[in-house]
Each structure stands twice: as structure tokens, then as C-alpha cells.
Amino acid sequence: MGLLDYASTPLGRLVVASASIHALPGHEIRTLHTTDLNLSRGTLEVRRGLLRHTLYMEELTRQLAADWTA
């Protein structure tokens, strides 16, 4: 509770949400690219080796991702 308040940048808040809400490990968060983000569909493609996993973002994570790209 209140963990997002400690993150001072949009990227930091997106990382906190990715780890705590979607349980993405650090090595997957480090491989995220803006090209993998589709805000209109609300999805984020997570790279898992040669495979890709589609993450469907809820409203909070979607807004944090939009803040990060702005």
C-alpha cells in the first residue's frame, strides 16, 4: 500500500505495477520496449526468450504506461 508513491518517475511507477500487479520478474521488465506496448488495445508483449507473452493491462497499469510514453 502506497508503494507507487515512493516511485518518483513514470517509469518507476510502471515497474512497480508490473512487478506487484502482474508479477513480472526483473529480467523481463528490463527487456520491455515501447514498441511492445499497444495502448489502444491495452496490451504489452513481454519477451520470454524466443517466445512472447501478451499481458492484458488493467486501467491502472495502462494509465502508468501512457504516462511513461508521454
C-alpha positions as a Markdown table, in Angstrom:
| # | Residue | x | y | z |
|---|---|---|---|---|
| 1 | Met | 0.0 | 0.0 | 0.0 |
| 2 | Gly | 1.4 | 3.3 | -1.0 |
| 3 | Leu | 4.4 | 1.8 | -2.9 |
| 4 | Leu | 3.6 | 3.8 | -6.0 |
| 5 | Asp | 4.1 | 7.0 | -4.0 |
| 6 | Tyr | 7.7 | 6.2 | -3.5 |
| 7 | Ala | 8.5 | 5.9 | -7.2 |
| 8 | Ser | 9.4 | 9.4 | -8.5 |
| 9 | Thr | 9.3 | 8.8 | -12.2 |
| 10 | Pro | 6.6 | 7.4 | -14.6 |
| 11 | Leu | 9.0 | 4.5 | -15.5 |
| 12 | Gly | 9.4 | 3.7 | -11.8 |
| 13 | Arg | 5.7 | 3.6 | -11.2 |
| 14 | Leu | 5.3 | 1.3 | -14.3 |
| 15 | Val | 8.0 | -1.0 | -12.9 |
| 16 | Val | 6.3 | -1.2 | -9.5 |
| 17 | Ala | 2.9 | -2.0 | -11.1 |
| 18 | Ser | 4.5 | -4.6 | -13.5 |
| 19 | Ala | 6.2 | -6.4 | -10.6 |
| 20 | Ser | 3.4 | -6.2 | -8.0 |
| 21 | Ile | 0.2 | -6.5 | -10.1 |
| 22 | His | 1.4 | -8.6 | -13.0 |
| 23 | Ala | 4.2 | -10.5 | -11.2 |
| 24 | Leu | 6.8 | -9.8 | -13.9 |
| 25 | Pro | 10.3 | -10.6 | -12.7 |
| 26 | Gly | 13.1 | -8.1 | -13.1 |
| 27 | His | 14.8 | -9.7 | -16.1 |
| 28 | Glu | 11.5 | -9.5 | -18.1 |
| 29 | Ile | 10.9 | -5.9 | -17.0 |
| 30 | Arg | 14.4 | -4.9 | -18.3 |
| 31 | Thr | 13.5 | -6.3 | -21.7 |
| 32 | Leu | 10.4 | -4.2 | -22.2 |
| 33 | His | 10.4 | -1.9 | -25.2 |
| 34 | Thr | 8.0 | 0.9 | -26.1 |
| 35 | Thr | 7.4 | -0.9 | -29.4 |
| 36 | Asp | 5.9 | -3.8 | -27.4 |
| 37 | Leu | 3.3 | -1.6 | -25.9 |
| 38 | Asn | -0.1 | -1.1 | -27.6 |
| 39 | Leu | -2.1 | 1.4 | -25.6 |
| 40 | Ser | -5.2 | 1.3 | -27.9 |
| 41 | Arg | -5.6 | -2.5 | -27.2 |
| 42 | Gly | -4.3 | -2.3 | -23.7 |
| 43 | Thr | -1.6 | -4.9 | -24.2 |
| 44 | Leu | 2.1 | -5.3 | -23.6 |
| 45 | Glu | 4.2 | -8.0 | -25.3 |
| 46 | Val | 6.6 | -9.5 | -22.8 |
| 47 | Arg | 9.7 | -11.2 | -24.2 |
| 48 | Arg | 10.4 | -14.6 | -22.8 |
| 49 | Gly | 13.4 | -15.9 | -24.6 |
| 50 | Leu | 12.2 | -16.6 | -28.2 |
| 51 | Leu | 8.6 | -16.5 | -27.1 |
| 52 | Arg | 6.3 | -13.6 | -26.5 |
| 53 | His | 3.6 | -13.4 | -23.8 |
| 54 | Thr | 0.7 | -10.9 | -24.2 |
| 55 | Leu | 0.0 | -9.1 | -21.0 |
| 56 | Tyr | -3.5 | -7.5 | -20.8 |
| 57 | Met | -3.2 | -4.4 | -18.7 |
| 58 | Glu | -5.9 | -3.2 | -16.3 |
| 59 | Glu | -6.7 | 0.5 | -16.1 |
| 60 | Leu | -4.0 | 1.5 | -13.6 |
| 61 | Thr | -1.2 | -0.2 | -15.5 |
| 62 | Arg | -2.5 | 1.1 | -18.8 |
| 63 | Gln | -2.5 | 4.7 | -17.4 |
| 64 | Leu | 1.0 | 4.3 | -16.0 |
| 65 | Ala | 2.2 | 3.0 | -19.4 |
| 66 | Ala | 0.6 | 6.0 | -21.1 |
| 67 | Asp | 2.3 | 8.4 | -18.6 |
| 68 | Trp | 5.6 | 6.6 | -19.3 |
| 69 | Thr | 5.3 | 7.1 | -23.1 |
| 70 | Ala | 4.3 | 10.8 | -22.7 |
